[in-house]
Amino acid sequence: DDGSEVSTSKTEVSSVAPA
């Protein structure tokens, strides 16, 4: 995650932020 948009876990990404 780059930290722009965080989700519940690092495994689950939202729209932005590359895994």
N, CA, C and O atoms as a MOPAC input file, in Angstrom:
PM7 MOZYME 1SCF
protein

 N      0.83700 1    -1.20600 1     0.00000 1
 C      0.00000 1     0.00000 1     0.00000 1
 C      0.87200 1     1.25700 1     0.00000 1
 O      1.87000 1     1.33900 1     0.71600 1
 N      0.47600 1     2.22500 1    -0.81300 1
 C      1.19500 1     3.49600 1    -0.77100 1
 C      0.58600 1     4.41600 1     0.27600 1
 O      1.20500 1     5.40200 1     0.67700 1
 N     -0.60800 1     4.10200 1     0.71300 1
 C     -1.20900 1     4.82400 1     1.82300 1
 C     -2.19000 1     5.91100 1     1.41500 1
 O     -2.69300 1     6.64000 1     2.27100 1
 N     -2.47300 1     6.03400 1     0.10400 1
 C     -3.41000 1     7.07300 1    -0.31500 1
 C     -4.83200 1     6.72100 1     0.07100 1
 O     -5.58600 1     7.57400 1     0.53700 1
 N     -5.19400 1     5.47000 1    -0.12300 1
 C     -6.52500 1     5.03100 1     0.31000 1
 C     -6.38000 1     3.66100 1     0.94200 1
 O     -6.02200 1     2.69300 1     0.27100 1
 N     -6.65800 1     3.58200 1     2.22700 1
 C     -6.48800 1     2.32000 1     2.93700 1
 C     -7.80400 1     1.57400 1     3.06600 1
 O     -8.87300 1     2.18200 1     3.12500 1
 N     -7.71900 1     0.27400 1     3.10900 1
 C     -8.88800 1    -0.56900 1     3.26600 1
 C     -8.80700 1    -1.21800 1     4.64600 1
 O     -8.10000 1    -0.72900 1     5.52700 1
 N     -9.53100 1    -2.31300 1     4.82700 1
 C     -9.52500 1    -3.00600 1     6.11300 1
 C     -8.18800 1    -3.70000 1     6.33800 1
 O     -7.63600 1    -3.63900 1     7.43700 1
 N     -7.67300 1    -4.34400 1     5.33100 1
 C     -6.41500 1    -5.05600 1     5.44600 1
 C     -5.52000 1    -4.69500 1     4.27000 1
 O     -5.98500 1    -4.12500 1     3.28300 1
 N     -4.24000 1    -5.02400 1     4.37400 1
 C     -3.30500 1    -4.77200 1     3.28500 1
 C     -3.62400 1    -5.66900 1     2.08900 1
 O     -3.33500 1    -5.32200 1     0.94400 1
 N     -4.22200 1    -6.82400 1     2.37100 1
 C     -4.57600 1    -7.75500 1     1.31100 1
 C     -5.74300 1    -7.22400 1     0.48400 1
 O     -5.84200 1    -7.50600 1    -0.71000 1
 N     -6.61700 1    -6.46100 1     1.11300 1
 C     -7.77200 1    -5.93400 1     0.41000 1
 C     -7.53400 1    -4.47300 1     0.05200 1
 O     -7.48200 1    -3.61700 1     0.93600 1
 N     -7.39000 1    -4.18600 1    -1.22800 1
 C     -7.14400 1    -2.81600 1    -1.65700 1
 C     -8.44800 1    -2.17500 1    -2.07200 1
 O     -9.38000 1    -2.84900 1    -2.51100 1
 N     -8.50000 1    -0.86700 1    -1.92800 1
 C     -9.69700 1    -0.13700 1    -2.33200 1
 C     -9.61300 1     0.15900 1    -3.82800 1
 O     -9.55500 1    -0.76500 1    -4.64000 1
 N     -9.60700 1     1.43400 1    -4.19500 1
 C     -9.54900 1     1.80400 1    -5.60500 1
 C     -8.12000 1     2.16900 1    -5.99300 1
 O     -7.60100 1     1.69600 1    -7.00500 1
 N     -7.48500 1     3.02300 1    -5.17200 1
 C     -6.11000 1     3.42000 1    -5.41400 1
 C     -5.22400 1     2.62800 1    -4.44700 1
 O     -5.73600 1     1.84600 1    -3.64600 1
 N     -3.93600 1     2.81700 1    -4.51000 1
 C     -2.93400 1     2.14000 1    -3.69900 1
 C     -2.63200 1     0.73100 1    -4.22500 1
 O     -3.42100 1    -0.19600 1    -4.04500 1
 N     -1.48700 1     0.59300 1    -4.87100 1
 C     -1.09400 1    -0.72300 1    -5.41200 1
 C     -0.70900 1    -1.70200 1    -4.31300 1
 O     -0.05800 1    -1.32300 1    -3.33900 1
 N     -1.10500 1    -2.94500 1    -4.46600 1
 C     -0.77800 1    -3.97000 1    -3.49600 1
 C      0.66600 1    -4.43900 1    -3.74000 1
 O      1.16100 1    -5.31200 1    -3.02800 1

